Amino acid sequence: MKVSMKKGLAAGVVAALLASAGAAFAGEVSYIHAGRVLADPATGRVAERQTLVIEDGKVKEIRDGFVGEGNVVDLSGKFVLPGFIDSHVHLNGQQGDGDRASRFTTTSADAALRGAQYAKITLESGFTTVADLGGNIDAVVGLRNAIAQGRVPGPRILASAGTVTPHGGHGDANGVPESLVPHLRSSGVCSGPDDCRRAVRERVRSGADIIKITATGGVLSDTGAGLNQQFADEELRAIVETAHFMGRQVTAHAHGTDGINSFLRAGGDSIEHGTFLDNETIRMLKANGGYLVPTLLAGDFVAREAVRPGNTFTEHQRKKSLEAGPLMLDMARRAHAAGVKIAFGTDNGVAPHGTNAREFQLLVQAGLTPLEAIQTATINAADHFRLGDQIGRITAGYNADIIAVEGNPLEDVTTLMDVNFVMRAGKIYKQQ
């Protein structure tokens, strides 16, 4: 089963999402006149004066020169790239939404509507595909389906449909009165190998494209349990084995070294955050071809927020933010220097939605070249999700996910903070 899992991330579900998005624009043909285009980030080659022929939500062909008539989009003065992929977001909300009481009053409908707002902001920022890892199940799955059906504007969503987490762990109902725990605790909370197998199967039943677990403590959970391993080794093995049986990849929220390495030894596929990774982590990621999603923007944000006058962090959150946040840039620098594969992810919902492209700047600060930073959000992230034959490039047969900016992002990645054209699956969502 593991071999077939590697061929596709919940292959049937994802293929249906991609197909339905393109089918919504069946029969339409348009021509994009691109002044400069980075069609394949793998090579870094920039072609000038190209025409992208778009039909049925896909790139039909690329022609030299400006050709075609009728439905022509003039990007002759722009730099054109594939739509970006953010491998880790939380669309249902963000820091500062309401007060601490809002967790008791927000319904799934509220979360879905807020998610629609943030999905639109994210799409208009140039991110045409995202993975929502751990959001409200009904809200995120419903939003994912509505976007795929063309009823709501937003990026293509791969959803984890909640989180698998241990009792008392990062994803449990922490910081609330005991009487409220049964009402706030999700079905993804588990203890023991058999119960954790159940939790994984529950996520698949709920519509998960990928399984997300909390292998260690987390920065923003209101508990003093720290940032180290929280699942037992036998629980991790049961989770990974069950997810692979069910045709799903498993990614782990993981800060502490012990939790990171135990998860990778159990056969886990990728690491989110990775704050305290060590040489053994690097060795296993390289040996297994696994991806690191460093979420530098989240680390930068919580470190700044923890010292901002008037912040709403609890003492537990403040302590962990100052412990982990400042370390993440150096963590990514060490991983990149050692040759670990990196996929772009922000953890936005921690930082404000729409600021996703700030991650490019942080990746460059961590030692990546501008091209390498762009690769993390295109070909790398597409490969991470086993979608490298559908998104991440502008080439014939691929989804027409296309963005444009002023200037040259291969020289200055800050230009990616101001995207002025967005097309997803052949439909224009932003054009200045």
Number of C-alpha atoms within 10 A of each C-alpha: 11 14 9 13 18 17 13 20 22 22 18 10 15 19 14 12 19 19 18 18 23 23 17 17 17 13 10 13 19 22 24 22 27 26 21 21 27 21 22 18 23 16 10 15 11 16 15 18 18 23 26 30 23 24 22 22 29 28 25 19 16 17 14 13 14 19 15 16 9 8 11 17 16 15 23 18 15 20 23 31 27 31 28 31 31 31 26 25 27 25 33 25 24 19 14 13 11 12 9 11 8 10 11 11 10 11 12 16 13 14 21 24 16 17 25 23 18 23 29 19 19 27 25 24 25 34 31 28 26 25 23 28 27 24 22 25 23 17 22 29 23 17 27 24 16 15 20 25 18 16 10 16 21 28 28 25 28 26 28 29 28 32 29 31 28 25 18 16 25 27 25 24 22 18 12 11 8 10 8 11 14 9 10 14 14 19 16 26 23 23 16 15 18 13 17 26 23 19 25 32 20 17 24 21 10 16 21 24 27 26 27 30 31 26 34 28 28 26 24 18 20 20 21 16 16 19 24 18 23 24 27 16 17 14 22 26 22 20 30 26 21 19 26 22 15 16 24 28 25 25 26 27 25 29 27 24 21 19 28 29 24 20 33 23 15 17 19 25 22 28 30 26 29 27 27 20 23 17 12 13 23 21 15 16 23 16 10 15 14 22 23 26 28 27 29 29 28 23 27 20 17 24 21 15 18 21 13 11 7 8 12 15 19 14 13 16 20 20 17 23 25 18 15 22 21 18 16 24 22 16 19 28 16 18 24 19 11 13 12 21 20 25 31 31 29 28 29 26 20 19 22 18 24 20 16 26 27 16 25 30 21 19 27 19 15 21 17 20 18 19 20 21 24 29 26 28 27 29 23 25 28 25 18 25 23 20 19 17 14 20 27 33 27 27 21 16 16 19 30 32 29 28 29 28 21 16 16 15 19 19 11 15 23 17 18 24 19 15 20 17 21 27 24 28 30 27 22 15 15 17 15 6
